[in-house]
Amino acid sequence: MASSTAKASQGPSSAPSRCPVSRRKLSISTTSPITNDIKASTETPTHSLRSPDGSYPSENTPGRGAKHRAMSTSSMDGDHATDGVDDNELDGATRKRVYSETVDYPRRRAMIACEVCRGRKSRCDGARPKCKLCTELGAVCVYREPGIKLDAGDKLILERLSRIEGLLQSNLGAQPQMMFAMAASPTTSNGTALSKEDVAMKSRHSADNEPNPAPIAGLGTWGSSQANISTMPKMHTTPALHLLQWPMIRDLVSRPYDPQNLLQLEMARQPLHIGTSLSLDLSNTATYVQSFFERANIWYACVNPYNWTSYYRIALSHGFREGSESCIVLLVLALGCASTGGSISRLPRDKEPPGMSYFSAAWSLLPALMTRNNVLSSQCLVLASAYLFYLVRPLEAWTLLSSASTKLQLLLSAPGRIPEHSKELSERVYWNSLLFESDLLSELDLPHSGIVQFEESVGLPGGFKEEDEDFVGRDELWYFLAEIALRRLLNRVSHLIYSKGATTSIEKLEPVVAELDFQLSQWYESLPLPVQFSYSGAPLSNPVQIVLRLRYFACRTIIFRPYILTVLEDEQAAQDPSVRENCRKCLEASIRQLENITAHHAGHMPYLWQGALSIVSQTLLIMGATMSPSLSALLPTPHQMDIILNDVVVEIERYAHLAPSLKLSAEIVREAEERRQIYLRTVRPRVSKPTEA
């Protein structure tokens, strides 16, 4: 119902395609080298990589097309072009005549190639209405109008207008679906917990059956996502350690820290020791499977509970020693076992992590699956990454995710590569890969895989089809869809506020912050009632609600964080009522994340490492605020703040043994709190004396 409503709202002129990229946009996205240079020097951030289209000579470039055709024709008809004469014996006039003559040879490709052939660097036969290649691929065949030659500036303007048009259509088309609050299962209502863009994208996906056209850019590139602000920027100042460069906060540590320190520590970390035992204890299989679907799959939603029995039978027939099904079953058992033991930070350090024996058995199967390019092999890599996140091994998880991303890009880059029965699974595996990668990129300066270029063409999950009567669990999508929408919003915040070249002026930033905060409130209002949480600090029992509330306040904190920096740089800025109010919103959101620190255990499986760094970020922010006369007035009493911060220091120190990056974070927070107390003991009496007089 939601899907059909969104489609109807787009009007009769909307093209029946799953991909939200219009023909006009597709026709101008294959830019020339000149266009790419102008983009790099104007609005596009300097960190964006050029599209691979810009690295090849265009036919529209004067002289290049003719020279290319001359060389191609000469190589095939060399006896006619040179007549056996050595190239060195040709004089200048003869050489000039050779090239001028070869230009007049019959062309071996269409005068005007369609956009699909241009993007694939393939020959186009120029047939109308569809060329041969587009007919075979089932793709939309679009030709540029002859006689229209756009310069680089025109193309850039049209690209920006096309992008704005697409966003407006998405927002207008999805608006009737935003105000819902039902308790029905998301398998029957596919539009839950989505932003306006996401609902519109979902409606196009479910309503249209046309295959996705491949993005113009190649694997691992940024060419097709330069205009998409819902992706994580290459260079940004979101990471926690960036706060150590702020006024007041930098005085809380004895030496400077670079955000790269965390990555360097993880790179130098000892490799994970994985046993080679071939014996598996299958006595508690049913318990671990049930635990997985009740406590773990709610975060990942990438294992189908309706065909689980058939997977298990195949794995059992192979003795759990070969095949994708065996690997998936073993990883499900590993994650299910891990979900029964609570947070790994509370387990004895000398005890093997729960589920490690199953993970070791699955690990031995991964090398064979690394060479397979199908959805199941990608699913195995994502599930293995999920267990590595549970073990707080972010860099090893990223390594597997990079391989999964490459496989997915290969599968998504052309229609027909993903079987119809695997499309729902492929979408879930895709979004897991993108969500995990975005979380890692928000804290570590890692290479981008390029999977983000398919974000607007891959549909949102809509529910697995029931296949077996004896299914083992429910297909829960509420959290997964909500997290997709929130992650896109977090990426917009990083793009618009924290990316390189983003505005730092409070006057220019105010409308941006207001819009982002409005989008966050819309995200909250779109949550279904079963997972909607209260804004207050009252304890919650539902782990999904707990994690969504923590993620909500983390997003709200970074939206308003620039105002804290403004006041730390100049106390007089707090006299502006708007600045003061936005500082209050930021500090309130930070306090909500820290006041009940043990609540973070609810997301220990997917978010322990990411959550710990988020805690460090909010803690440093609050510490700096307590040292500012203007900001400290917006906080609870000093005694209350001391209790909250002391609990945070103790909690972070419990994580220190899990990863070197968390050990450094614990050391920083401990030193910062000690130096803060010294500062307040020396400064606070001097500040209070005139008041007492």
C-alpha positions in Angstrom: 0.0 0.0 0.0 2.8 2.4 0.9 4.6 1.5 -2.2 1.7 2.1 -4.5 0.9 5.4 -2.8 4.4 6.7 -3.4 4.4 5.7 -7.0 1.1 7.3 -7.6 2.2 10.6 -6.1 5.1 10.8 -8.5 2.6 11.4 -11.4 2.1 9.6 -14.6 5.3 10.8 -16.1 7.6 8.9 -13.8 9.6 6.2 -15.6 9.1 2.6 -14.6 12.6 1.9 -13.4 14.0 0.7 -10.1 16.8 3.1 -10.3 16.0 6.6 -9.1 18.4 8.1 -11.6 16.5 10.0 -14.4 17.5 9.7 -18.0 18.7 13.3 -18.0 21.0 12.5 -15.1 22.3 9.4 -16.8 23.0 11.3 -19.9 25.2 13.8 -18.3 27.0 11.7 -15.7 29.6 10.5 -18.2 31.7 13.6 -17.9 34.8 14.6 -19.8 38.2 15.3 -18.2 37.5 19.0 -18.5 34.2 18.6 -16.5 36.0 16.7 -13.8 38.7 19.3 -13.5 36.1 22.0 -13.0 34.2 19.9 -10.5 37.4 19.4 -8.5 38.1 23.1 -8.5 34.6 24.4 -7.7 31.9 22.8 -5.6 33.1 19.2 -5.4 35.4 18.6 -2.4 39.0 18.3 -3.2 39.1 14.8 -1.7 36.7 13.3 -4.3 38.3 11.1 -6.8 37.7 11.6 -10.5 35.3 9.4 -12.3 37.0 6.8 -14.4 35.3 8.3 -17.4 37.5 11.3 -17.0 40.6 9.2 -17.5 39.8 8.2 -21.1 39.8 10.5 -24.1 36.3 11.6 -25.2 35.2 11.7 -28.8 34.1 15.3 -28.3 37.7 16.3 -27.4 39.2 18.0 -30.5 41.6 15.8 -32.3 41.5 12.9 -29.9 38.6 11.0 -31.5 40.1 11.4 -35.0 43.5 10.3 -33.9 42.1 7.3 -32.1 40.1 6.2 -35.1 43.1 6.8 -37.4 45.2 4.5 -35.2 42.5 1.9 -35.0 41.9 1.9 -38.8 45.6 1.9 -39.5 46.2 -1.1 -37.4 43.5 -3.1 -39.2 44.1 -1.8 -42.8 47.8 -1.1 -42.5 48.6 -2.3 -46.0 46.3 0.4 -47.5 47.5 3.2 -45.2 51.3 2.8 -45.5 51.6 0.4 -48.4 54.6 -1.3 -46.8 56.7 1.9 -46.3 58.6 2.1 -43.0 57.3 4.7 -40.6 60.8 6.2 -40.2 61.0 6.8 -43.9 57.9 9.0 -44.0 58.5 12.7 -44.0 56.4 15.2 -42.3 54.1 15.8 -45.2 53.6 12.1 -45.9 52.9 11.5 -42.2 50.3 14.3 -42.2 48.8 12.9 -45.3 48.5 9.4 -43.7 46.5 10.7 -40.8 44.3 13.0 -42.9 43.5 10.1 -45.3 42.7 7.6 -42.5 40.1 10.0 -41.0 38.0 9.6 -44.2 37.9 5.8 -43.8 34.5 4.3 -43.0 33.7 4.6 -39.2 33.6 1.3 -37.4 31.2 2.5 -34.7 28.1 4.6 -34.5 28.3 8.3 -35.1 26.5 8.9 -31.8 26.8 6.1 -29.1 24.1 5.6 -26.5 24.9 6.4 -22.9 25.1 2.7 -21.8 27.7 1.9 -24.5 29.6 5.1 -23.6 29.6 4.1 -19.9 30.8 0.6 -20.7 33.3 1.8 -23.3 31.7 -0.6 -25.8 30.9 -0.1 -29.5 27.4 1.0 -30.3 25.6 0.0 -33.5 23.4 3.1 -33.2 20.2 1.3 -33.8 17.0 3.1 -32.8 15.1 2.9 -30.6 17.4 0.4 -28.9 20.9 -0.6 -29.8 21.9 -4.2 -29.8 23.7 -4.1 -26.5 20.9 -2.4 -24.7 18.4 -4.9 -26.2 20.5 -7.8 -24.8 20.9 -6.2 -21.4 17.3 -5.0 -21.2 18.6 -1.5 -20.4 17.1 1.9 -21.2 18.8 3.1 -24.4 19.3 6.9 -24.4 21.1 8.9 -27.1 22.3 12.5 -26.8 20.5 14.8 -29.1 22.7 15.5 -32.1 24.0 19.0 -32.5 23.9 19.8 -28.8 27.3 20.3 -27.4 27.5 21.2 -23.8 30.6 22.7 -22.3 31.8 21.7 -18.8 29.8 24.5 -17.1 26.5 23.5 -18.7 27.0 19.8 -17.8 27.8 20.8 -14.2 24.7 22.9 -13.9 22.4 20.2 -15.5 23.9 17.6 -13.1 23.1 19.8 -10.1 19.6 20.6 -11.3 18.9 16.9 -12.0 20.0 16.1 -8.5 17.8 18.7 -7.0 14.8 17.6 -9.1 15.3 14.0 -7.9 15.4 15.0 -4.3 12.2 17.1 -4.7 10.3 14.4 -6.4 11.4 11.9 -3.6 10.3 14.2 -0.9 7.0 15.2 -2.5 6.2 11.6 -3.4 6.9 10.2 0.0 5.2 12.9 2.1 1.8 11.2 2.5 3.5 8.1 3.9 5.5 9.8 6.7 2.9 10.0 9.4 2.3 6.4 10.4 2.6 4.6 13.7 1.3 1.1 13.4 2.1 -2.0 15.3 1.9 -4.4 12.4 4.8 -6.5 11.4 7.2 -4.9 8.9 7.0 -7.9 6.7 3.5 -6.7 5.8 4.2 -3.0 5.9 7.5 -2.2 4.1 7.6 1.5 4.8 8.6 1.5 8.4 11.3 3.7 10.0 12.3 5.5 6.8 13.1 9.0 5.8 11.3 10.6 3.0 14.0 9.7 0.5 14.0 6.1 1.7 10.3 5.6 1.5 10.2 7.0 -2.0 13.1 4.7 -3.0 11.4 1.7 -1.5 8.2 2.4 -3.4 10.0 2.6 -6.7 11.8 -0.6 -5.9 8.8 -2.6 -5.0 6.6 -1.2 -7.8 9.0 -1.6 -10.7 10.5 -4.7 -12.1 12.9 -3.2 -14.6 16.5 -4.2 -13.9 18.9 -1.7 -12.4 21.2 0.0 -14.9 24.8 -0.2 -13.9 26.3 3.0 -12.5 28.7 4.8 -14.8 31.6 4.6 -12.4 33.7 1.5 -12.0 34.4 -0.6 -9.0 35.8 1.1 -5.9 35.4 4.6 -7.3 33.7 7.8 -6.2 32.7 9.1 -9.6 29.0 8.4 -9.3 28.4 9.5 -5.7 29.9 13.0 -5.8 26.5 14.6 -5.5 25.1 12.2 -2.9 25.3 13.8 0.5 23.9 10.7 2.2 27.2 9.0 1.9 30.2 9.2 4.3 32.7 11.9 3.0 36.3 10.9 2.4 37.7 13.5 4.7 35.8 14.7 7.8 36.3 15.8 11.4 33.7 13.6 13.0 36.1 11.1 14.9 36.3 11.3 18.7 40.0 12.2 18.8 39.4 15.4 16.7 37.9 16.9 19.8 41.4 16.9 21.4 42.3 19.7 19.0 39.5 22.0 20.5 40.2 24.8 22.9 40.0 23.8 26.6 39.7 20.1 25.6 43.3 20.0 24.3 44.5 21.1 27.7 43.1 17.9 29.2 45.9 15.8 27.7 49.6 16.0 28.2 50.5 15.4 24.5 48.9 15.9 21.2 47.0 13.0 19.6 46.3 12.4 15.9 43.1 10.7 14.9 45.3 8.4 12.8 46.7 6.9 16.1 43.7 4.6 16.5 44.2 3.2 13.0 47.9 2.7 13.5 47.3 0.8 16.7 44.8 -1.5 15.1 47.2 -2.1 12.2 50.0 -3.1 14.6 47.7 -5.4 16.6 48.6 -9.1 17.0 46.5 -11.3 14.6 43.5 -13.1 15.9 44.4 -16.7 17.1 41.9 -19.1 15.6 42.1 -22.7 16.5 42.1 -25.6 14.1 40.0 -28.2 16.0 37.7 -30.2 13.8 35.4 -31.3 16.6 32.1 -29.4 17.0 29.7 -29.6 19.8 26.2 -29.7 18.2 24.3 -30.6 21.4 23.0 -27.0 21.9 22.3 -26.2 18.2 18.6 -25.6 18.7 19.3 -23.2 21.6 21.9 -21.2 19.7 19.7 -21.0 16.5 16.8 -19.7 18.5 19.0 -17.2 20.3 20.4 -16.0 17.0 17.0 -15.2 15.5 15.7 -13.6 18.7 18.8 -11.6 19.8 21.3 -11.3 16.9 19.4 -11.3 13.6 17.4 -8.3 14.8 20.5 -6.2 14.1 21.6 -7.8 10.8 18.4 -9.2 9.3 20.4 -11.1 6.7 19.5 -14.7 7.5 16.2 -16.0 6.2 14.3 -17.9 9.0 12.0 -19.5 6.5 14.6 -21.5 4.6 16.9 -22.1 7.5 15.9 -25.8 7.8 17.0 -26.5 4.2 20.3 -24.8 4.8 20.9 -26.8 7.9 20.1 -30.1 6.1 22.6 -29.2 3.3 25.3 -28.3 5.8 24.7 -31.5 7.8 24.9 -33.6 4.6 28.4 -32.0 4.0 29.5 -32.6 7.5 29.8 -28.8 8.0 33.1 -29.0 6.0 32.3 -27.4 2.7 29.9 -25.1 0.9 28.3 -21.7 1.6 25.5 -23.3 3.5 27.9 -24.9 6.0 29.7 -21.6 6.5 26.4 -19.8 7.1 25.1 -22.4 9.6 28.4 -22.3 11.5 28.4 -18.5 11.7 24.8 -18.4 12.8 25.7 -20.8 15.6 28.7 -18.6 16.5 26.6 -15.5 16.7 23.8 -17.3 18.5 26.2 -18.6 21.1 27.8 -15.2 21.5 24.4 -13.5 22.0 23.7 -15.7 25.1 26.8 -14.6 27.0 26.2 -10.9 27.4 28.8 -8.2 26.6 32.2 -9.5 25.9 33.6 -6.7 28.1 32.2 -8.5 31.2 33.5 -12.0 30.4 36.7 -13.4 32.0 39.7 -12.4 30.0 41.2 -15.9 30.1 38.1 -17.5 28.8 37.5 -18.3 25.1 34.8 -16.0 23.7 31.4 -17.8 23.2 31.0 -19.2 19.8 34.7 -19.2 18.9 34.7 -22.9 18.0 31.9 -22.5 15.5 33.6 -19.4 14.1 36.9 -21.2 13.8 35.2 -24.0 11.7 33.6 -21.3 9.5 36.9 -19.5 9.1 38.4 -22.6 7.6 35.8 -22.5 4.9 36.2 -18.9 4.0 39.3 -19.2 1.7 37.3 -21.4 -0.8 34.4 -18.9 -0.7 36.6 -15.9 -1.3 36.9 -16.9 -4.9 33.2 -17.2 -5.5 31.3 -14.2 -6.7 27.7 -14.9 -5.6 25.3 -13.7 -2.9 25.9 -16.5 -0.5 29.6 -16.0 -0.4 29.0 -12.3 0.3 26.5 -13.3 3.0 29.2 -15.4 4.7 31.7 -12.6 4.7 29.1 -10.2 6.3 28.2 -12.7 9.0 31.9 -13.3 9.7 32.4 -9.6 9.9 29.6 -9.4 12.4 31.3 -11.9 14.7 34.6 -10.0 14.3 32.8 -6.8 15.5 31.6 -8.8 18.5 35.2 -9.7 19.2 36.1 -6.0 18.8 38.3 -6.6 15.8 37.3 -3.6 13.6 40.2 -3.8 11.1 39.8 -7.6 10.4 36.1 -7.0 9.9 36.8 -4.2 7.4 39.1 -6.5 5.5 36.2 -9.1 5.0 33.7 -6.3 4.3 36.0 -5.0 1.5 35.9 -8.4 -0.2 32.1 -8.6 0.3 31.7 -5.1 -1.2 33.7 -6.0 -4.3 31.6 -9.1 -4.9 28.4 -7.1 -4.5 29.6 -4.4 -6.9 30.4 -7.1 -9.5 26.9 -8.6 -9.0 25.1 -5.2 -9.1 27.0 -3.7 -12.0 24.9 -5.4 -14.7 21.3 -6.8 -14.8 20.7 -10.5 -14.6 23.7 -11.3 -12.4 21.6 -11.8 -9.3 18.9 -14.5 -9.6 15.4 -13.4 -8.8 15.1 -15.6 -5.7 18.3 -14.0 -4.3 17.4 -10.3 -4.7 15.9 -9.8 -1.3 18.9 -11.4 0.3 21.3 -9.4 -1.8 19.7 -6.2 -0.7 20.1 -7.1 2.9 23.7 -8.1 2.5 24.3 -4.9 0.6 22.9 -2.7 3.3 24.8 -4.5 6.0 28.0 -4.0 4.1 27.3 -0.3 3.7 26.2 0.3 7.3 29.3 -1.5 8.7 31.6 0.4 6.4 30.0 3.8 7.2 30.5 3.1 10.9 34.1 2.3 10.4 34.7 5.3 8.1 33.2 7.6 10.8 36.2 6.8 13.1 39.0 5.5 11.0 40.6 6.9 7.8 40.2 3.8 5.7 39.9 3.4 1.9 36.4 3.5 0.6 35.2 0.3 -1.1 33.0 2.1 -3.7 29.9 0.2 -2.7 28.1 3.4 -1.9 27.7 4.2 -5.6 24.8 1.7 -5.7 23.0 3.1 -2.7 20.3 4.8 -4.8 19.7 1.9 -7.1 19.5 -0.9 -4.5 16.1 -1.4 -3.0 15.2 -1.6 0.7 14.3 -5.0 2.3 10.7 -5.9 2.0 10.4 -9.3 3.7 11.5 -12.8 2.9 8.9 -15.1 1.3 7.8 -18.0 3.5 9.2 -21.2 2.0 9.2 -23.8 4.8 6.4 -24.5 7.1 8.6 -25.2 10.1 10.5 -21.8 10.2 12.6 -21.1 13.2 11.9 -17.4 13.8 10.4 -14.2 12.7 11.7 -11.9 10.0 12.2 -8.7 12.0 13.0 -5.6 10.0 12.0 -2.7 12.3 15.5 -2.0 13.6 17.3 -2.7 10.3 15.2 -0.2 8.3 15.4 2.4 11.0 19.2 2.1 11.1 19.5 2.5 7.4 17.5 5.7 7.5 19.5 7.0 10.5 22.8 6.1 9.0 22.0 8.1 5.9 21.2 11.0 8.1 24.4 10.7 10.0 26.3 10.7 6.7 24.5 13.9 5.7 25.6 15.5 8.9 29.2 14.5 8.2 28.9 15.8 4.7 27.3 19.2 5.5 29.0 20.1 8.7 32.3 18.1 9.1 33.6 17.4 5.6 36.5 19.2 4.2 35.4 22.5 2.8 32.1 22.6 4.8 31.0 26.0 6.2 32.2 26.9 9.7 30.3 30.2 10.0 27.5 29.9 12.6 25.3 32.3 10.5 25.6 30.0 7.5 25.4 26.9 9.5 22.2 27.7 11.3 19.7 26.8 8.5 21.7 23.6 7.8 21.6 22.6 11.5 17.8 23.4 11.7 17.1 21.2 8.6 19.2 18.3 9.9 17.5 18.5 13.3 14.1 18.5 11.5 15.0 15.4 9.5 16.1 13.7 12.8 12.7 14.5 14.3 11.0 13.2 11.2 13.0 10.0 11.6 11.8 9.6 15.2 8.2 10.3 14.3 8.3 7.7 11.6 9.3 4.9 13.9 6.6 2.3 14.6 5.2 2.3 18.1 6.8 -1.0 19.1 10.3 0.4 18.7 9.6 4.1 19.5 11.4 5.3 22.6 10.9 8.1 25.1 13.2 11.1 25.1 13.6 11.0 28.8 16.4 9.1 30.6 13.9 6.5 32.0 15.3 3.0 31.7 14.1 0.8 28.8 13.9 -3.0 28.6 13.7 -3.4 24.9 17.3 -3.6 23.4 16.1 -2.3 20.1 14.6 0.8 21.7 17.7 1.3 23.9 20.1 1.2 20.9 17.9 3.4 18.7 17.7 6.0 21.5 21.4 6.0 22.0 21.9 6.4 18.2 19.3 9.2 18.1 21.1 11.2 20.8 24.5 10.5 19.2 23.2 12.0 16.0 21.7 15.0 17.7 24.9 15.7 19.6 27.0 15.9 16.4 24.4 18.0 14.7 24.7 20.8 17.4 28.3 20.2 18.3 29.7 23.1 16.3 28.0 25.5 18.7 30.0 24.1 21.6 33.2 24.8 19.6 32.1 28.3 19.0 31.6 29.0 22.7 34.9 27.3 23.6 36.6 29.6 21.2 34.8 32.7 22.3 32.8 32.9 25.6 31.0 36.0 24.3 29.2 33.9 21.7 27.1 32.4 24.4 25.3 35.7 24.8 23.5 35.0 21.5 20.2 33.3 22.6 20.2 31.0 19.5 23.8 29.9 20.1 23.0 29.3 23.8 19.9 27.2 23.0 21.7 25.1 20.5 24.5 24.5 23.0 21.9 23.4 25.5 20.4 20.9 23.0 23.9 19.4 22.3 24.8 19.0 26.0 21.4 17.5 26.8 21.9 14.9 24.1 25.4 14.1 25.4 24.1 13.7 28.9 21.4 11.3 27.7 24.1 9.0 26.4 26.3 9.1 29.5 23.8 9.2 32.4 23.0 5.5 32.2 26.3 4.2 30.8 25.5 0.5 31.2 22.7 0.8 28.7 25.3 0.6 26.0 25.5 -3.2 26.7 22.2 -3.6 24.8 24.1 -3.1 21.5 27.2 -5.0 22.5 27.1 -7.3 19.5 27.0 -4.8 16.6 28.2 -1.6 18.3 30.6 -2.2 21.2 33.6 -0.7 19.4 31.7 2.1 17.7 29.6 2.8 20.9 32.8 3.1 23.0 34.3 5.7 20.7 31.0 7.6 20.7 31.1 7.6 24.5 34.6 8.9 24.4 33.5 11.7 22.1 30.6 12.8 24.3 32.7 12.5 27.4 35.4 14.9 26.1 32.7 17.3 25.0 31.1 17.4 28.4 34.5 17.7 30.1 35.3 20.8 28.0 31.8 22.2 28.8 32.4 21.9 32.5 35.4 24.1 32.2 33.5 26.9 30.4 31.6 29.3 32.6 28.9 29.8 30.0 28.5 26.1 29.1 28.7 24.7 32.7 25.6 26.8 33.5 23.7 24.6 31.1 24.8 21.3 32.8 23.6 19.5 35.9 25.3 20.4 39.2 29.1 19.8 39.4 28.6 16.9 41.8 26.2 15.2 39.4 28.6 15.7 36.6 31.5 14.2 38.6 29.4 11.1 39.3 28.5 10.7 35.6 32.0 11.2 34.3 33.5 8.9 36.9 31.1 6.1 35.9 32.1 6.7 32.2 35.8 6.4 33.0 35.3 3.1 34.9 33.2 1.7 32.0 35.6 2.6 29.3 38.5 1.0 31.3 36.5 -2.2 31.2 36.8 -2.1 27.4 40.6 -1.4 27.4 41.7 -5.0 27.1 39.5 -5.7 24.1 41.4 -3.5 21.5 44.5 -1.3 21.5 42.3 1.6 20.1 40.0 1.3 23.1 43.0 1.0 25.5 44.3 4.3 24.2 40.8 5.8 24.5 40.6 4.7 28.1 44.0 6.2 28.9 42.9 9.5 27.3 39.7 9.7 29.2 41.4 8.8 32.5 44.0 11.5 32.1 41.5 14.0 30.9 39.3 13.5 34.0 42.3 13.9 36.3 43.5 17.1 34.7 39.9 18.4 34.6 39.6 18.0 38.4 42.9 19.8 38.9 41.7 22.6 36.7 38.4 23.0 38.5 40.1 23.0 41.9 42.4 25.8 40.9 40.0 27.9 38.8 36.6 27.4 40.4 37.5 29.1 43.7 38.8 32.1 41.9 35.6 32.4 39.9 33.4 32.0 42.9 35.1 34.5 45.2 33.6 37.7 43.6 30.2 36.1 43.7 30.5 35.4 47.4 31.6 39.0 48.1 
